[in-house]
Amino acid sequence: MNKPANRSKPLKLIAIGNSTGVVLPKDVLARLRVEQGDTLYVSEGTNGIELRVYDPEFEKQMAAARDVMKRRRKALHELAK
């Protein structure tokens, strides 16, 4: 699989009340597969600041929950009655 070219794009910072927001171009939103109202997570990675459509820590917690639910399916089913 080919990695996309690392293209730099200027982003406009705008005032939003007492905060500051950033305007993401349509092609960036399309690549992230997000739209207005969705949540993005910002983290610091090895190559700088990263924008993600998911929270890695939340995903780790959900994986642990899925594991427990899989192993304890019968008990959870009984508790749900």
C-alpha positions as CSV (number, residue, x, y, z in Angstrom):
1,M,0.0,0.0,0.0
2,N,1.4,3.4,-1.0
3,K,1.6,6.1,1.6
4,P,0.1,9.4,0.5
5,A,2.5,12.2,-0.2
6,N,3.2,14.4,2.9
7,R,1.5,17.6,1.8
8,S,1.5,20.7,3.9
9,K,-1.7,22.8,4.0
10,P,-2.1,26.1,5.7
11,L,-5.0,26.1,8.2
12,K,-6.9,29.2,9.3
13,L,-7.3,29.8,13.0
14,I,-10.6,31.6,13.9
15,A,-12.1,33.0,17.0
16,I,-15.0,31.0,18.5
17,G,-16.2,32.8,21.6
18,N,-13.3,32.8,24.0
19,S,-11.6,29.9,22.2
20,T,-9.8,29.4,19.0
21,G,-10.9,27.0,16.2
22,V,-9.2,25.7,13.1
23,V,-10.9,25.4,9.7
24,L,-10.2,22.0,8.0
25,P,-10.5,21.9,4.2
26,K,-13.1,19.6,2.7
27,D,-10.4,17.2,1.3
28,V,-8.9,16.8,4.8
29,L,-12.4,16.1,6.3
30,A,-13.0,13.5,3.5
31,R,-9.6,11.8,4.3
32,L,-10.5,11.6,8.0
33,R,-14.0,10.5,7.1
34,V,-15.6,13.0,9.4
35,E,-18.1,15.8,9.1
36,Q,-19.5,18.6,11.2
37,G,-20.5,17.5,14.7
38,D,-18.0,14.5,14.8
39,T,-15.3,14.4,17.4
40,L,-11.6,14.4,16.7
41,Y,-8.8,13.6,19.2
42,V,-5.5,15.4,19.3
43,S,-2.4,13.7,20.6
44,E,1.3,14.2,20.4
45,G,3.0,11.5,18.3
46,T,6.5,10.7,17.3
47,N,6.1,12.9,14.2
48,G,4.4,15.8,15.9
49,I,0.7,16.6,16.6
50,E,-1.8,14.0,15.3
51,L,-5.5,14.3,14.6
52,R,-7.4,11.1,15.0
53,V,-11.0,10.0,14.6
54,Y,-10.7,7.8,17.6
55,D,-9.2,7.9,21.1
56,P,-6.5,5.2,21.4
57,E,-7.0,5.0,25.2
58,F,-10.8,4.6,24.8
59,E,-10.2,1.9,22.2
60,K,-7.8,0.1,24.6
61,Q,-10.5,0.2,27.3
62,M,-13.1,-1.1,24.9
63,A,-10.9,-3.9,23.8
64,A,-10.6,-5.0,27.5
65,A,-14.4,-4.7,28.0
66,R,-15.0,-6.8,24.9
67,D,-12.6,-9.4,26.2
68,V,-14.4,-9.6,29.6
69,M,-17.8,-9.7,27.8
70,K,-16.6,-12.6,25.6
71,R,-15.2,-14.6,28.5
72,R,-18.1,-13.9,30.9
73,R,-21.0,-14.0,28.3
74,K,-23.0,-16.6,30.3
75,A,-22.8,-14.7,33.6
76,L,-23.7,-11.4,31.9
77,H,-26.6,-13.0,30.2
78,E,-27.9,-14.2,33.5
79,L,-27.4,-10.8,35.1
80,A,-29.4,-9.2,32.2
81,K,-32.5,-11.2,33.1
